[in-house]
Amino acid sequence: MVGDQIATIEGPVKNRILPAQGASPVFESSFEGAGHIVDVGVQGLATYTSVMNIDGTLYGECPNQGLLMAADGVATFRANGVGKFTDTGGSSFRGAVYFQTSAPSLSDLNGKCFVYHWEVDAEGAAKWDIWHWE
């Protein structure tokens, strides 16, 4: 069951094309933004890759290449999800994310599963909304 929303983080995304996996295009996206998670102000950085499936949908992963920086420390994260390109030229993903931290202000993130919406518009502006999955 999806619980309370715990985060919104926003910022720009930059994309580049990687070598294809067979006939499947691969995209790398780098994100840098700011927002709040568990009522703590954070700066976020992440790099994730997405592979286009044969039906045009996307599978994306951030394999422990994500970082949130708070005043008292950092949290790393890994995430995966499924998505699609939007009619307006952006992309939209849904997935799960897991955090690890020793920062006291972010310690409630440890050992829990969270679900997210990741929306990117045609200009590369991204919004990451996260909920606790109970």
C-alpha positions in Angstrom: 0.0 0.0 0.0 1.3 3.4 -0.9 1.7 5.7 2.1 2.6 9.3 2.6 4.5 11.3 0.1 7.9 11.9 1.5 9.8 13.9 -1.2 9.7 16.2 -4.2 13.0 17.0 -5.9 13.3 19.0 -9.1 16.0 20.0 -11.5 17.3 19.7 -15.0 18.2 16.5 -16.8 20.8 16.1 -19.6 20.6 13.1 -21.9 23.1 11.3 -24.2 22.9 8.2 -26.3 25.0 5.1 -25.4 25.8 2.2 -27.6 22.7 0.1 -28.3 22.1 -3.3 -26.7 21.4 -5.3 -29.9 18.6 -3.4 -31.6 17.6 -1.6 -28.4 18.6 2.1 -28.0 20.2 3.0 -24.7 20.0 6.5 -23.1 22.0 7.9 -20.2 20.4 10.7 -18.2 22.2 12.8 -15.6 20.1 14.8 -13.0 21.1 17.6 -10.6 18.4 19.2 -8.5 17.1 20.2 -5.1 14.1 19.7 -2.9 12.9 18.1 0.3 12.8 14.5 1.5 11.4 13.6 4.9 11.2 17.4 5.6 14.9 17.8 5.0 16.3 20.1 2.4 18.6 18.2 0.0 20.7 18.6 -3.2 20.4 15.6 -5.5 22.7 14.1 -8.2 22.0 10.9 -10.2 22.9 9.1 -13.4 20.6 6.5 -14.8 20.3 4.5 -18.0 17.2 3.5 -19.9 16.8 0.8 -22.5 14.0 1.0 -25.0 12.0 -2.2 -25.2 10.7 -3.6 -28.5 7.2 -2.2 -27.8 8.7 1.4 -27.3 8.4 1.4 -23.5 11.5 2.0 -21.4 13.3 0.2 -18.5 15.5 2.4 -16.4 18.0 1.9 -13.7 20.1 4.0 -11.3 22.4 1.2 -9.9 23.6 3.0 -6.7 24.6 6.1 -8.8 22.3 8.4 -6.9 23.2 10.8 -4.1 21.2 13.1 -1.8 23.2 15.7 0.2 21.8 17.1 3.4 23.4 19.5 5.9 24.4 16.5 8.2 25.5 14.0 5.6 24.6 12.1 2.4 22.3 9.3 1.3 23.0 7.0 -1.7 20.2 5.3 -3.6 19.5 2.8 -6.2 16.3 2.8 -8.3 14.6 1.1 -11.2 11.4 1.7 -13.1 9.4 1.5 -16.3 8.5 4.4 -18.4 7.6 5.8 -21.8 8.1 8.9 -23.9 5.3 11.3 -23.7 3.3 12.9 -26.5 4.8 16.3 -25.6 8.4 15.1 -26.0 9.3 14.3 -22.4 9.4 11.0 -20.5 7.4 9.5 -17.6 8.6 6.7 -15.2 7.2 4.8 -12.3 9.4 2.6 -10.1 11.0 1.8 -6.7 13.9 3.4 -4.9 16.0 2.3 -1.9 18.2 4.6 0.2 21.2 4.0 2.4 22.5 6.7 4.8 24.3 7.4 8.0 23.0 11.1 8.1 20.9 11.4 11.2 18.3 13.6 9.5 17.8 11.0 6.7 17.9 7.9 8.9 14.2 7.2 8.4 15.0 6.2 4.8 17.1 3.2 5.7 15.6 -0.3 5.3 12.4 0.8 3.5 11.0 0.6 0.0 9.7 3.7 -1.7 7.9 4.2 -4.9 8.2 7.2 -7.3 6.9 9.1 -10.2 9.6 10.6 -12.4 8.4 13.2 -14.9 10.6 15.0 -17.5 9.3 17.6 -19.8 10.5 18.3 -23.4 12.9 21.0 -22.1 14.6 18.6 -19.7 13.0 19.9 -16.4 12.4 16.9 -14.1 10.3 16.3 -11.1 10.8 13.3 -8.8 7.9 12.6 -6.3 8.5 9.8 -3.8 6.1 7.9 -1.5 6.7 5.4 1.3 5.5 1.9 0.3 4.1 0.3 3.4 
